[in-house]
């Protein structure tokens, strides 16, 4: 009889409360879509894994460790699902670690990140319209992603255009480490005459980047940079994994996972 598992791989977070609000329910939503599979977890941030081990005496598997356990325990049918936003460096890591295990399973499939297909962008736009904008009661909104030097950073620009063409001209995308950056976003806000915005992370969890790079009091936080530019900002410190619509998308991606 086949022994089946679903391995959900996230970046991770050291904010335990937020993990319970984002990663855990996302894993649960994916697991509920596969009642015949055992749920397993792995993270891609070795730094966060090490921090939890030292601080909380809790150990989370890295990708290869989770895969080795599945092999050792006799699983022969495995689906791997990422909870990353884009097909960037972290997702490349997942594929590079998972693919060599293909000969060790009868079936090994992998699901895509949140924003992969054109239909994904359209669905995320509707999630923003229906589930995020009601939280800010009509205020202009800035969603802050991580950003990357990987070519997948173009994801943010495509999402910005999708939002505009969908009529959501009061939603702006910015990033901590990519394009558009904080200065680009301030320029857009000023061109549109915006004086006050609500900030929210465009990340699965609301961890260090959300609490410090977005909502922190240091001069280089998004909130502070906007204030220095004459734009008032309040913050919703909540990860996308808190919202059922985004969790559902990951579950659907797992259902559409392709064999390696």
C-alpha positions, 0 to 999 in steps of 0.5 A, a space after each residue: 500500500 502506498 505511503 503518502 505525504 505532503 511536505 509544506 516548505 516555508 521561509 520560516 519566522 522567529 515570531 512564534 505568535 505570527 507563525 501560529 497565525 500564518 504558517 500553521 493555518 496555511 499548512 492546515 489548509 493544504 493538509 485538509 486538501 489531502 486527507 490521505 497524506 501525512 503533513 510534514 514541514 520544512 523551512 528554507 531559512 537556516 538562520 531562523 531554524 538555528 535561532 529557534 533551536 537555540 532560543 526555544 529548543 525547537 527544531 525545524 527541518 531544512 529541506 534535505 533533512 525533511 526529504 531524508 526522513 520521508 525516504 527513511 520512513 518509507 514514503 513513496 508518494 510525496 507532494 512538495 508545496 512551497 508557501 513562497 510568494 514568487 519563483 525566486 531564489 528560495 524556490 530555486 533552492 527548493 527545486 535544487 534540493 528536492 529534484 535529486 530525490 526523484 529516484 527514491 520515490 514512486 511519485 514526487 511532485 512539486 507545487 508552484 509559489 503564490 504568483 506563478 501564472 497569469 491566473 494567479 495574479 488575477 486571483 491575488 488582485 481579487 484577494 486584495 480587493 475583497 479581503 485586504 482593502 476592507 481592512 483599511 476602510 478605503 484608505 490608499 494602501 502600500 503593500 510591502 514585499 521583500 524584493 530580490 536581486 533574482 529576476 523574479 523581482 519582476 513579479 512586483 511590477 506585474 502585480 502593480 500593473 495588474 492592480 492598476 488595470 483592475 481599477 485598484 489605483 489606490 494600492 501600491 507595491 513596494 519592496 525592502 530590497 528590490 524594485 520598486 523601492 521606498 523612494 519609487 513608491 513615495 514618488 508615485 504617492 506624491 504624483 497621485 496626491 496621496 497624503 495618508 496610507 495604510 501599510 501591510 506586508 505582502 509576505 506570508 508572515 508578519 515577521 522581522 521585515 514587517 515589524 521593523 522594516 515596515 512598521 519600525 521607528 528607525 529612520 529607514 523603516 517604510 513608515 518613517 521614510 514616508 513620514 519624512 516625505 510628508 505622508 502619514 502612515 498607519 500599519 496593519 502588521 498581518 501576514 498573507 497567511 492569516 487570510 483564508 483566500 491566500 491559504 486556499 490558493 496554496 492548497 490549489 497549487 498543491 492540487 495542481 502539483 506537477 511530477 518532477 
